[in-house]
Amino acid sequence: MKQAIHILAFLFVSLHASAQEINYEVKYDNPDFKPFWNLNISYFDIDIPIGSIDAINFNAGLWGNIEAVEGIGIDYRFRRSYLTMAQIGYQNAPSFTNFELGGYFRFAGNTKVRPTKVILDVDWDADGNAFNNEQVYQVKSISIQAKKRRDYLLRGGFYHLSSPLTVSDLTDNNNQDIFADDLGAVSLNGLYTGIGIRTFTNVFIDTKQFGDQFNSKGTLIYLDAIFAGSSISDPYEEAATLAFNEELAKEAIGSLPIGFRIGMNTFQIEKKTRTGKKFGMSTNYEAGYRPYIGWYLSGGLGFTLVKWNK
């Protein structure tokens, strides 16, 4: 209940600030450009397979796109774990690696003037006030009419993922453990294919009360199907014991070779000469079902290193 009250208080001060009359002038409004090269660095990325604590991992990586020909481009992503939960309980535990290389084709799109929110200021404990002895913050923003560009994309490419895998209590027909310990390793190789919606907002305004402010970012929302084969191994199999039976392990795990995902990426698009910022925050969120592994959630923070547009 207390948390709900805090949220309502935040919404109240935000709406109150937004309702104030702000005089502004649009200085620049141009989302129509070719995103030649966009490179983002992820420094904190967490991947959570549902039902497999050992496979929870923390990663660093890079992702982005190259569009040498307008409307046709290359997507890429690489993530590597610097910590998996399996490393806490096991020696020489498998790591997490995700590599994707694909392409996209813009089959439709438009640029329209739409209501666009521009944040003017954020104040913690605004005006020295507090609510229920808790600090609140006030967001001052304005809604203006600005251009938004939307690109509708067909996408697809190569998909690789390797990860630890929790395999507790898996036995063969003779009631013998399939794995030497309660941990396995899985490697997926296959293809992804789907659709994406990419949106560019790139408007800069001048206000008398708050100076120069802007809303400049790119957003990609995507929905993909994943088709992959798997290789399952036992990282603790000893040569002196009976050889590991991969087919029996796959049968015991019982997952499907088909998966899907829905995700969203946000990234920076405008050069430093306009924003005053060399980099800027980027984010990525994803959820879905991986072949042979199952349901998962993923998300991370980073920054845009390269913003090269033409």
Residue pairs with C-beta under 8 A, 6 or more apart in sequence:
2 132
5 131
5 132
6 131
6 132
6 134
6 136
9 131
9 136
10 136
10 137
10 139
13 126
13 136
13 137
13 138
13 139
14 138
14 139
14 141
17 120
17 138
17 139
17 140
17 141
18 139
18 140
18 141
18 142
18 143
20 140
22 120
22 142
22 207
22 209
22 210
23 207
23 208
23 209
24 142
24 144
24 205
24 206
24 207
25 205
25 206
25 207
26 144
26 146
26 203
26 204
26 205
27 204
27 205
27 206
27 212
28 202
28 203
28 204
28 274
29 146
29 147
29 202
29 203
29 204
30 147
30 202
31 111
31 147
31 148
31 149
31 200
31 201
31 202
31 203
32 111
32 147
32 149
32 200
33 200
33 202
33 269
33 309
33 310
34 67
34 70
34 309
34 310
35 65
35 67
35 73
35 200
35 218
35 269
35 309
36 66
36 67
36 68
36 308
36 309
36 310
37 64
37 65
37 66
37 67
37 306
37 308
38 64
38 65
38 66
38 218
38 267
38 269
38 304
38 306
38 307
38 308
39 62
39 64
39 304
39 305
39 306
40 62
40 63
40 64
40 265
40 267
40 282
40 302
40 303
40 304
40 305
41 60
41 61
41 62
41 282
41 302
41 303
41 305
42 59
42 60
42 61
42 62
42 63
42 79
42 282
42 284
42 300
42 301
42 302
43 60
43 301
43 302
43 303
44 58
44 60
44 300
44 301
44 302
45 58
45 59
45 60
45 61
45 79
45 284
45 298
45 299
45 300
45 301
45 302
46 56
46 57
46 58
46 59
46 298
46 299
46 300
47 55
47 56
47 57
47 59
47 79
47 81
47 96
47 98
47 296
47 297
47 298
48 56
48 296
48 297
48 298
49 55
49 56
49 163
49 290
49 293
49 294
49 295
49 296
50 294
50 295
50 296
50 297
51 166
51 294
51 295
52 164
52 165
52 166
52 293
52 294
53 85
53 166
54 84
54 85
54 86
54 89
54 90
54 93
54 164
54 165
54 166
54 182
54 183
55 84
55 85
55 86
55 96
55 163
55 164
55 165
55 166
55 293
56 84
56 85
57 81
57 83
57 84
57 85
57 95
57 96
57 163
57 164
58 81
58 82
58 83
58 84
59 79
59 80
59 81
59 82
59 96
59 98
59 300
60 79
60 80
60 82
61 77
61 78
61 79
61 80
61 98
62 76
62 77
62 78
63 75
63 76
63 77
63 78
63 265
63 284
64 75
64 76
64 267
64 306
65 73
65 74
65 75
65 76
65 104
66 73
66 74
66 76
67 73
67 74
70 106
71 105
71 106
71 151
72 103
72 104
72 105
72 106
73 103
73 104
74 101
74 102
74 103
74 104
75 100
75 101
75 102
75 103
75 104
75 155
75 157
76 100
76 101
76 102
77 98
77 99
77 100
78 98
78 99
78 100
79 96
79 97
79 98
79 99
80 95
80 96
80 97
80 98
81 95
81 96
81 97
84 93
84 94
84 95
84 96
84 164
86 93
86 94
86 164
86 183
87 93
90 181
90 183
92 235
93 164
93 183
93 235
94 162
94 163
94 164
94 183
94 185
94 235
95 162
95 164
96 161
96 162
96 163
96 164
97 160
97 161
97 162
97 163
98 160
98 161
99 158
99 160
99 161
100 157
100 158
100 159
100 160
100 192
101 157
101 158
102 155
102 156
102 157
102 158
102 192
103 155
103 156
103 157
104 153
104 154
104 155
104 156
104 196
105 153
105 154
105 155
106 151
106 152
106 153
107 152
107 153
107 154
108 151
108 152
109 149
109 150
109 151
109 152
110 149
110 150
111 147
111 148
111 149
111 150
112 147
112 148
112 150
113 145
113 146
113 147
113 148
114 145
114 146
114 147
114 148
115 143
115 144
115 145
116 143
116 144
116 145
116 146
116 148
116 201
116 203
116 215
117 141
117 142
117 143
117 215
118 141
118 142
118 143
118 144
118 203
118 205
118 213
118 214
118 215
119 139
119 140
119 141
119 213
119 215
120 140
120 141
120 142
120 207
120 209
120 210
120 213
121 139
121 140
121 210
122 137
122 138
122 139
122 140
123 137
123 138
123 140
124 135
124 137
125 135
125 136
125 137
126 136
126 137
126 138
127 138
129 136
130 136
140 210
142 207
144 203
144 205
146 201
146 203
146 215
147 201
147 202
147 203
148 199
148 200
148 201
149 199
149 200
149 201
150 197
150 198
150 199
151 197
151 198
151 199
151 200
152 195
152 196
152 197
153 195
153 196
153 197
153 198
153 222
154 195
154 196
155 192
155 193
155 194
155 195
155 196
155 222
155 224
156 191
156 192
156 193
156 194
157 191
157 192
158 189
158 190
158 191
159 188
159 189
159 190
159 191
159 192
159 226
159 228
160 187
160 188
160 189
161 187
161 188
161 228
161 290
161 293
162 185
162 186
162 187
162 188
163 185
163 186
163 293
164 183
164 184
164 185
165 183
165 184
165 185
165 186
165 232
165 253
165 293
166 182
166 183
166 184
167 178
167 179
167 182
167 183
167 184
167 249
167 253
168 182
169 182
170 177
170 178
170 179
170 249
170 252
170 253
171 177
171 178
171 252
172 178
172 245
172 248
172 252
178 234
178 244
178 245
178 248
178 249
178 252
179 234
179 236
179 237
179 244
179 249
180 234
180 236
180 237
180 238
180 241
181 236
183 235
183 236
184 232
184 233
184 234
184 235
184 249
185 232
185 233
185 234
185 235
186 230
186 231
186 232
186 233
186 292
186 293
187 230
187 231
187 232
187 233
188 228
188 229
188 230
188 290
188 291
188 292
188 293
189 228
189 229
189 231
190 226
190 227
190 228
190 229
190 291
191 226
191 227
191 228
192 224
192 225
192 226
192 227
192 261
193 224
193 225
193 227
194 222
194 223
194 224
194 225
195 222
195 223
196 220
196 221
196 222
196 223
197 220
197 221
197 222
198 218
198 219
198 220
199 218
199 219
199 220
199 221
200 217
200 218
200 269
201 215
201 216
201 217
202 215
202 216
202 269
202 270
203 214
203 215
203 216
204 212
204 213
204 214
204 216
204 274
205 212
205 213
205 214
206 212
207 213
214 270
214 274
214 275
216 268
216 269
216 270
216 274
216 275
217 266
217 267
217 268
217 269
218 266
218 267
218 268
218 269
219 264
219 265
219 266
220 264
220 265
220 266
220 267
221 262
221 263
221 264
222 261
222 262
222 263
222 264
222 265
223 260
223 261
223 262
224 260
224 261
224 262
224 263
225 258
225 259
225 260
226 258
226 259
226 260
226 261
226 288
226 290
226 291
227 257
227 258
227 291
228 257
228 259
228 291
228 292
229 257
230 250
230 257
230 291
230 292
231 246
232 246
232 249
232 250
232 253
232 292
233 244
233 246
234 244
234 249
237 243
237 244
250 292
253 292
255 291
255 292
255 293
255 294
256 289
256 291
256 292
257 291
257 292
258 291
259 288
259 289
259 290
259 291
260 288
260 289
261 286
261 287
261 288
261 289
261 290
262 286
262 287
262 288
263 284
263 285
263 286
263 287
263 288
263 298
264 283
264 284
264 285
264 286
265 282
265 283
265 284
265 285
266 281
266 282
266 283
266 284
267 282
267 304
268 275
268 277
268 279
268 280
268 281
268 282
268 303
268 304
268 307
269 304
269 307
269 309
270 307
270 309
271 307
271 309
272 278
279 303
279 304
279 305
280 303
280 304
280 307
281 301
281 302
281 303
281 304
282 301
282 302
282 303
282 304
283 299
283 300
283 301
283 302
284 298
284 299
284 300
284 302
285 298
285 299
286 297
286 298
286 299
287 295
287 296
287 297
287 298
288 295
288 296
289 295
289 296
290 296
